[in-house]
Amino acid sequence: MIEIKNHPENAFKNAYKSVYVHQLSIVEGQTQKGCGKKLKNEVFDIAKKNDIDLIELDYWFENIAAKEFYKKQHFKKYREYAFRQL
């Protein structure tokens, strides 16, 4: 699931557009077969068709498979979230 986002200008950033990837899922047993790369390429194509040059996403901290996949696809971390439950 993806979403095209229009981010308005604020005190910290200029306005920009991005494609936000809410989730890419591969059926269990079908990983390591190039499906993730095909989905990533589809997202890139959608971004290009909409004149967008930024893809944003997040994944669960303990999802090592996602972390490694996005690292191999040259995604860079620029923010981390933390929480404390009281």
C-alpha positions, -999 to 999 in steps of 0.1 A, spaced: 0 0 0 14 34 -10 3 70 -7 14 101 -25 20 128 1 21 166 -3 42 180 26 36 217 32 64 241 40 70 246 77 96 261 100 119 232 95 115 221 58 105 234 24 74 219 8 79 186 -9 61 156 -23 69 119 -16 56 85 -22 51 69 12 52 31 13 29 20 41 36 -17 34 51 -41 9 43 -77 17 56 -109 2 37 -141 8 56 -165 31 76 -190 10 79 -165 -19 107 -144 -5 142 -144 -20 127 -147 -55 129 -111 -67 93 -101 -58 104 -74 -34 126 -58 -61 97 -59 -85 74 -42 -61 100 -16 -53 105 -9 -90 67 -4 -94 68 21 -66 97 39 -83 77 39 -116 47 55 -99 70 81 -83 86 90 -117 52 92 -134 41 117 -107 74 137 -109 84 127 -74 120 119 -64 116 108 -28 103 75 -15 97 73 23 88 43 44 92 28 78 93 -8 92 92 -24 126 126 -21 144 129 -59 149 120 -67 113 155 -77 103 144 -89 68 129 -55 60 159 -37 74 183 -58 53 161 -55 21 159 -17 22 196 -14 30 204 -35 -1 181 -12 -21 201 18 -9 175 33 14 190 54 42 177 60 77 171 96 86 149 93 116 141 68 144 111 67 167 111 56 203 85 52 230 81 46 267 50 31 281 40 42 316 
